[in-house]
Amino acid sequence: MSLHVRGYGRFGVEPDGGIPHVDGFPFLSTEGFWPAYFLSQGIEDEDLVFEVFEGTEDDALEAHRNMKGEDAWPTFRIPVGNDSALVVVFRNLEDDDGVDYVVDPGRGEVLYWNCGS
């Protein structure tokens, strides 16, 4: 399922052919999602991450590969009330991947944070 994130393309992160947002929520239930996410965010204690989430390194590597395809950017739209939402985008450009956060107040300008890789 392709998604649209209002105002996201104006931040200069659009690849050739448009932004391939896909619903990220199905990724949450895959083995290894949370270890892959936290390890990609710089958590250094791998043993603790795998203990807490009962995952394996192989599960995390597979989840990471599935989430990092350039042709599909997992996107999570989280309603926060009053038509507002926090949108989390796993940006998968070849030379510029990372997690972006967009606050969409449902009207007017959106706010954007680029968290790098």
Summary of the structure (lengths in Angstrom):
residues: 117
radius of gyration: 14.8
end to end distance: 24.8
largest distance: 44.3
contacts: 298
relative contact order: 0.20
helix: 31%
strand: 31%
